[in-house]
Amino acid sequence: MICVPELLERNRQLIIVAVLLTVCLLLSATILFVLVSRQDEEAEPEESPSLYQGMPLLVTWEQIEQLSYTDSVLGPLTWVISDESLEELNWVLLAYDISTPEQISQFLAQAAVETVAGRELTELGDEAYFQRYGYSAGTRGAGYLHLTHDYGQMAFATWMMKRYVPELGETAYVNPASHTQEEVAAAYYAALQTAANLGLDISRYARIVYDGKDPQTTGYTTGADYIAETFPWESAGYYWQAAGIRDVFAPAPGVENTDLASQRVGGGNWQSRREAYAAYYPVFSSPP
């Protein structure tokens, strides 16, 4: 029979052993954590994989630097473009089959004059100026080819939902070049309704269409500003395809094709577009 003092002594010893084991475990865990942390700090940081990694470059930095020239109206013109934007440009050129030296030169010539070589991704002017041409500040030209008008935005938004949301792959896209504004709007709202019925979050594409809300209040932009921020090159690639610009070019390269592109892009200053093309084509047609 164990007396009370002996029992208390044994319990005290067990408690001490338990405490010591706990301390040892905590020390071991701490040491292991420190060692792993040091290894992480000493290891080379991994680069984030690029969305366009492994993609062939149709336009390189070296070529971008060779595109500088002096325009008779705009003066010295040098491209302003980031690494990310150049990656997006190359992806869009491939995705929208703008891949020959002639196509690339004509596409960039139009973009250069529309945006002053990437400096103005939204159309300049005040509300009175925009209203004079039938649109507003929210639906003014945006992106590298200055996609304009509410129905232009709606068609682009429908195109993007159909292209990038698998559940909306069967959605009807209506081209503004061959349909009325009412038909374009009906197709857009039908796509929104289908997305709502399926419980899909398509806000990334719905924001392409200007909603009239103050971005300072809502915390987000829509319409022209959103297109310029999020889809500047893809809106241009889309327009190039939707307007059928590639399809109207003559087989032989030349400024005659520039005039055909200018007519469909709808901008002014055709002479500057010709000069841009004349400066760009030798860069892209020369052997690497």
C-alpha positions as CSV (number, residue, x, y, z in Angstrom):
1,M,0.0,0.0,0.0
2,I,1.4,3.4,-1.0
3,C,1.1,6.1,1.5
4,V,0.0,9.6,0.7
5,P,3.4,11.3,0.8
6,E,4.9,8.7,-1.6
7,L,1.9,9.2,-4.0
8,L,2.4,13.0,-4.0
9,E,6.1,12.6,-4.6
10,R,5.5,10.3,-7.5
11,N,2.9,12.7,-9.0
12,R,5.4,15.5,-8.6
13,Q,8.0,13.6,-10.5
14,L,5.6,12.7,-13.3
15,I,4.7,16.4,-13.6
16,I,8.3,17.4,-13.8
17,V,9.0,14.8,-16.5
18,A,6.0,15.9,-18.5
19,V,7.1,19.6,-18.3
20,L,10.6,18.7,-19.4
21,L,9.3,16.7,-22.3
22,T,7.1,19.6,-23.4
23,V,10.0,22.0,-23.2
24,C,12.2,19.7,-25.3
25,L,9.5,19.4,-27.9
26,L,9.0,23.1,-28.1
27,L,12.7,23.7,-28.4
28,S,13.0,21.1,-31.1
29,A,10.1,22.6,-33.1
30,T,11.7,26.1,-32.7
31,I,15.1,24.9,-33.9
32,L,13.5,23.1,-36.9
33,F,11.5,26.3,-37.8
34,V,14.6,28.4,-37.7
35,L,16.6,26.0,-39.9
36,V,13.8,25.8,-42.5
37,S,13.4,29.6,-42.5
38,R,17.1,30.1,-43.1
39,Q,17.0,27.6,-46.0
40,D,14.1,29.5,-47.5
41,E,15.9,32.8,-47.1
42,E,19.1,31.5,-48.6
43,A,17.3,29.8,-51.6
44,E,17.1,31.6,-54.9
45,P,13.6,33.2,-55.2
46,E,11.6,31.6,-57.9
47,E,10.3,33.7,-60.7
48,S,6.5,33.9,-61.2
49,P,5.6,31.9,-64.4
50,S,4.6,34.3,-67.2
51,L,1.2,33.9,-68.8
52,Y,3.0,34.0,-72.1
53,Q,6.1,31.9,-71.2
54,G,7.4,29.9,-74.2
55,M,5.4,32.0,-76.7
56,P,7.2,32.9,-79.9
57,L,7.9,36.6,-80.1
58,L,6.5,38.3,-83.2
59,V,7.7,41.7,-81.9
60,T,10.9,41.9,-79.8
61,W,12.3,44.7,-77.7
62,E,15.0,45.3,-80.3
63,Q,12.3,45.8,-83.0
64,I,10.3,48.2,-80.7
65,E,13.5,50.3,-80.3
66,Q,13.9,50.5,-84.1
67,L,10.4,51.9,-84.6
68,S,11.4,55.4,-83.6
69,Y,10.9,57.9,-86.4
70,T,9.9,61.6,-87.0
71,D,6.3,62.1,-88.2
72,S,5.5,65.1,-90.3
73,V,2.6,66.0,-88.1
74,L,3.2,64.3,-84.7
75,G,7.0,65.0,-84.6
76,P,9.4,62.5,-83.0
77,L,7.5,59.2,-82.2
78,T,9.0,56.6,-79.9
79,W,6.9,53.8,-78.4
80,V,6.1,53.8,-74.7
81,I,5.5,50.2,-73.7
82,S,6.1,48.0,-70.6
83,D,7.4,44.4,-70.5
84,E,3.9,43.3,-69.6
85,S,2.3,45.2,-72.4
86,L,4.8,43.8,-75.0
87,E,3.9,40.3,-73.8
88,E,0.2,41.1,-74.2
89,L,0.9,42.5,-77.7
90,N,2.7,39.3,-78.8
91,W,-0.1,37.2,-77.4
92,V,-2.8,39.2,-79.2
93,L,-0.9,39.1,-82.5
94,L,-0.8,35.3,-82.3
95,A,-4.4,34.9,-81.0
96,Y,-5.9,37.2,-83.7
97,D,-3.6,36.0,-86.6
98,I,-1.8,39.3,-87.1
99,S,1.4,37.5,-87.8
100,T,3.0,38.5,-91.2
101,P,5.4,41.5,-91.5
102,E,2.7,43.4,-93.4
103,Q,-0.1,42.7,-90.9
104,I,2.1,43.6,-87.9
105,S,3.4,46.8,-89.6
106,Q,-0.1,47.9,-90.5
107,F,-1.6,47.1,-87.1
108,L,1.2,48.9,-85.2
109,A,1.0,51.9,-87.6
110,Q,-2.7,52.4,-86.8
111,A,-2.0,51.9,-83.1
112,A,0.8,54.4,-83.1
113,V,-1.2,57.2,-84.6
114,E,-4.4,56.4,-82.6
115,T,-2.5,56.5,-79.3
116,V,0.6,58.5,-80.0
117,A,2.7,55.3,-79.8
118,G,1.1,54.2,-76.5
119,R,0.8,57.5,-74.7
120,E,-3.0,58.0,-75.1
121,L,-4.9,54.8,-74.5
122,T,-8.2,56.8,-74.3
123,E,-9.4,59.4,-76.7
124,L,-8.7,63.0,-75.8
125,G,-11.5,65.6,-75.6
126,D,-14.3,66.9,-73.4
127,E,-17.9,65.8,-73.1
128,A,-19.1,68.3,-75.6
129,Y,-16.6,67.0,-78.2
130,F,-17.6,63.4,-77.6
131,Q,-21.3,64.2,-77.8
132,R,-20.8,65.9,-81.1
133,Y,-19.8,62.5,-82.5
134,G,-22.5,60.5,-80.8
135,Y,-20.8,59.0,-77.7
136,S,-19.7,60.1,-74.3
137,A,-16.6,60.2,-72.1
138,G,-17.5,56.8,-70.8
139,T,-17.8,55.3,-74.3
140,R,-15.0,57.3,-76.0
141,G,-12.3,55.6,-77.9
142,A,-10.2,53.2,-75.7
143,G,-7.4,50.7,-76.3
144,Y,-4.7,50.8,-79.0
145,L,-7.3,51.2,-81.7
146,H,-9.6,53.4,-79.7
147,L,-12.7,51.1,-79.7
148,T,-15.6,53.5,-79.4
149,H,-19.4,53.7,-78.7
150,D,-21.6,51.8,-76.3
151,Y,-22.6,49.2,-78.9
152,G,-18.9,48.7,-79.7
153,Q,-18.2,48.0,-76.0
154,M,-21.2,45.7,-75.8
155,A,-20.1,43.7,-78.8
156,F,-16.6,43.4,-77.4
157,A,-17.9,42.3,-74.0
158,T,-20.1,39.6,-75.6
159,W,-17.1,38.5,-77.7
160,M,-14.9,38.2,-74.5
161,M,-17.6,36.3,-72.5
162,K,-18.1,33.9,-75.4
163,R,-14.3,33.4,-75.8
164,Y,-13.2,33.1,-72.2
165,V,-16.2,31.7,-70.2
166,P,-16.7,28.1,-71.2
167,E,-20.3,28.0,-70.0
168,L,-21.1,30.9,-72.4
169,G,-19.4,29.3,-75.5
170,E,-22.7,28.9,-77.3
171,T,-23.7,32.6,-76.7
172,A,-24.5,34.5,-79.9
173,Y,-22.0,37.2,-80.8
174,V,-23.3,40.0,-83.1
175,N,-20.8,42.0,-85.1
176,P,-21.6,45.7,-85.2
177,A,-20.1,45.8,-88.8
178,S,-23.1,43.9,-90.1
179,H,-25.9,44.3,-87.5
180,T,-27.9,47.1,-86.0
181,Q,-27.1,48.7,-82.6
182,E,-30.3,47.2,-81.2
183,E,-29.2,43.7,-82.3
184,V,-25.8,44.1,-80.7
185,A,-27.4,45.3,-77.4
186,A,-29.9,42.4,-77.4
187,A,-27.1,39.9,-77.8
188,Y,-25.1,41.5,-75.0
189,Y,-28.1,41.5,-72.6
190,A,-28.9,37.9,-73.5
191,A,-25.4,36.9,-72.6
192,L,-25.7,38.7,-69.2
193,Q,-29.0,36.9,-68.6
194,T,-27.6,33.5,-69.4
195,A,-24.6,34.2,-67.1
196,A,-27.0,35.2,-64.3
197,N,-29.1,32.1,-64.8
198,L,-26.0,30.0,-64.5
199,G,-24.7,31.9,-61.5
200,L,-21.5,33.0,-63.3
201,D,-19.3,35.9,-62.2
202,I,-18.7,37.7,-65.5
203,S,-17.9,41.1,-63.9
204,R,-14.4,41.1,-65.6
205,Y,-16.2,41.4,-68.9
206,A,-19.4,43.2,-68.0
207,R,-17.2,46.2,-66.9
208,I,-16.2,46.6,-70.5
209,V,-19.6,48.3,-70.9
210,Y,-19.9,51.8,-69.3
211,D,-22.4,51.8,-66.5
212,G,-22.4,55.5,-65.7
213,K,-21.4,55.0,-62.0
214,D,-18.8,57.2,-60.3
215,P,-15.6,55.1,-59.9
216,Q,-14.7,57.2,-56.8
217,T,-17.8,55.9,-55.2
218,T,-17.9,52.4,-56.5
219,G,-14.1,51.7,-56.4
220,Y,-14.0,50.4,-59.9
221,T,-14.0,51.7,-63.5
222,T,-16.1,50.7,-66.5
223,G,-16.2,51.5,-70.2
224,A,-13.4,53.3,-71.9
225,D,-11.2,53.6,-68.8
226,Y,-11.5,49.9,-68.0
227,I,-10.8,48.9,-71.5
228,A,-7.6,51.0,-71.5
229,E,-6.5,49.6,-68.2
230,T,-7.4,45.9,-68.7
231,F,-7.7,45.0,-72.4
232,P,-5.8,47.7,-74.4
233,W,-4.2,45.3,-76.9
234,E,-7.0,42.7,-77.0
235,S,-9.6,45.3,-77.8
236,A,-7.4,46.3,-80.7
237,G,-6.9,42.7,-81.9
238,Y,-10.7,42.1,-81.6
239,Y,-11.5,45.2,-83.6
240,W,-9.0,44.3,-86.3
241,Q,-10.8,41.0,-86.7
242,A,-14.3,42.2,-86.3
243,A,-13.8,45.0,-88.9
244,G,-12.3,42.5,-91.3
245,I,-9.2,44.7,-91.9
246,R,-6.9,41.8,-92.7
247,D,-9.4,40.5,-95.3
248,V,-9.4,43.7,-97.4
249,F,-5.6,44.0,-97.9
250,A,-4.1,43.6,-101.3
251,P,-1.7,40.7,-101.7
252,A,1.3,43.0,-102.1
253,P,2.4,45.1,-99.1
254,G,2.2,48.9,-99.4
255,V,0.6,52.1,-98.2
256,E,-2.5,51.3,-100.2
257,N,-3.3,48.7,-97.5
258,T,-2.7,51.5,-94.9
259,D,-5.5,53.5,-96.5
260,L,-7.8,50.5,-96.4
261,A,-7.0,50.0,-92.7
262,S,-7.4,53.7,-91.9
263,Q,-10.8,53.7,-93.5
264,R,-12.0,50.8,-91.3
265,V,-10.3,52.1,-88.1
266,G,-12.1,55.4,-88.7
267,G,-9.4,57.8,-87.5
268,G,-8.1,60.9,-89.2
269,N,-4.6,61.9,-90.2
270,W,-4.1,59.2,-92.9
271,Q,-0.8,60.7,-93.9
272,S,0.7,60.0,-90.4
273,R,-0.6,56.4,-90.7
274,R,1.2,56.0,-94.0
275,E,4.4,57.4,-92.5
276,A,4.2,55.1,-89.6
277,Y,3.7,52.1,-91.9
278,A,6.6,53.2,-94.1
279,A,8.9,53.4,-91.0
280,Y,7.7,50.0,-89.5
281,Y,7.6,47.7,-92.5
282,P,11.4,47.6,-93.1
283,V,11.8,46.6,-89.4
284,F,9.5,43.6,-89.6
285,S,10.3,42.5,-93.2
286,S,14.1,42.5,-92.7
287,P,15.6,39.1,-91.8
288,P,16.5,38.7,-88.1
